[in-house]
């Protein structure tokens, strides 16, 4: 029998939560307890202190919002203004009248840190889809699977070249041919490879969400580290940038990203750096990881290296990254 990876979702069939269909509002144990879900199969969830008070999106979804409008070709070149209304925006109903041309993104959407289920490691009280249309994880975390795809910079076959990892882009380019005539492929082997890539791309956002919620240790931190690497590359286009290095001077510890000319390092820190998570080895592994993190900070400090840590609740955006660099280096 296959081992369940959703073992901490404790509902039984007789008491399955309802599926979120028409942008319902629920009261849940979150910092802002009123949780406003989007329409069926939507993506973004908002939160408010009172039922009718101002709604906020979690800060960790900020880049996903920008990427959504960019993928929908509905945002200005400076990424600050909505240029057209996308088809069926995947937001709670309270936002739909505001999503129209000439409205500024920062006027429509307000963000606060650590509001969402992901940042608080909790299970949504409703389901994203019926059990006929998705496995256990997808039913309960479908919104966050959609967010993972947008954070990666792709949706279906569309992608953002400045955000989406290069290896994902190459797979997307080939899988696009599946939507064309069979003659689009040069060989049967290429068609089979495209079909395999399509399956991999369909699993990628879910695997990223699973990792973030502590269900599986699949490519730990890979998704967010890759996005962070692309942002650092955009921020410092002329610099030599090293990735996942273990230099002798760091005593066998690893740096995610390092700019030797600037003596500047970046680390992405997921949930396992802040909470004991069974999928990552529980309390003992958490204690050891904290010791390694502290040792790494001390070595960098002694060597005059600025170590900038980005944690899982912070937005992975270029503006936010540059602001953080300025804060640590000025």
Secondary structure by P-SEA (a helix, b strand, c coil): ccccccccccccccccccccccbbbbbccccccbbbbccccccbbbbcccccccccccccaaaaaaaaaaaacccccccccccccccccccccccccccccccccccccccccccccccccccccccccccccccccccccaaaaaaaaaaacccccccccccccaaaaaaaaaaccccccccccccaaaaaaaaaaaaaaaaaaaaaaaaaacccccccaaaaaaaaaaaaaaaccccccccccccccccccccccccccccbbbbbbcccccccccccccaaaaaaaaaaaaaaaaaaaaaccbbbbbcccccccaaaaaaaaaaacc
